[in-house]
Amino acid sequence: MFRSKERTWKRLTIAMVAVLAFSVMAGCGKKDESKDAENSDNSAVVATYEGGQITENEFDRELRIVLSLQPTMEQFTQLDDFREYLIKQEIAYKYLESKADDKTKAEGKKKADEQYKAMKEAYGEDQFKAMLDAQKVTEKEFQNYMVRVYTVMEGQLNLVTDEEVKAEFEATKDDFTTASVRHILIGLQDAEGNEKYTLEEALKVANEVKAKLDKGEDFATLAKEYSTDGGSNANGGLYENAKVNKWVEEFKQAALTQPLNEIGEPVETAYGYHIIRVESRNEKTFEGLTDEEKETVKTTVASNKLDEFMNGELETKIIKEIKLPKVEKAADTTEGTEGTEDKDGATTPDTGTNTGTEETDTNTNSAK
């Protein structure tokens, strides 16, 4: 659930690297700038920190990183709070990169090069070029930024201990639980998105369906007849060996706690009422994690360390001054813009990259 604008923006920016494994350094229209040239221009200084500064042009490049991969985030670039968060992130990355040792820099560059190549292959040459051109991005700028980000992430990974990885797993082990769940959704809307039932009506139908199941009628048959979940009704309502953390919270908790092979009471979610039968559940131990899963946990710990650094030492000791110009809003649109900001604050996860939007989309398809 949405906690704060800053937390969501962290997901939308740092998560671009952690989840999508790439990011973009937007350009200023100079097609062959070196990394050193990026840091030398005659624009105004908008931030100073221990050992360096950020100019207006540099910040403009950083701002367009987001727009290169997430054009829908353009609305957020008009929010002063978001812009301030983004420049703090830019400072953090530049500062930490400057403190990295040669081994960390070499490993960061290696990973950045690997992901850069994979990204180009995934997008295709033409689409990749179009994405860069849309924000006046050169490939050199793109590569330089990726090296910076991966160097920073490598440095944070180096700080993670085995004990911290185990502790993080124990705190979040439900995220690795898989279950086979059969369910029937009595949805509030039909396939076209029109209202089908009120919440009260949906509960009434759900209780009627549960009564039929309790009398021994076939679950798969009733799922095909009643369920409005297009992702499972044709399969008799079954989601097999699925990660429970991909489902909405109420459905997830039922999958985690409901006794096996028993039909539970209808579970309410935003989509309607679910009649659920958990057919199997696999709860992982730390020893049972794959190497890839352990690396995922380690990356989470590293990301948390970076978050702590940004909210602690960066704020209190490293940043000297930030003087970004305020975003100018037209007088006749100010009221609407302010209203939009409030709305965006409440719905930002739906327009995000990975920690929010993917889960929301999967929730819609997997647990309704």
Disulfide bonds with the S-S distance in Angstrom:
none
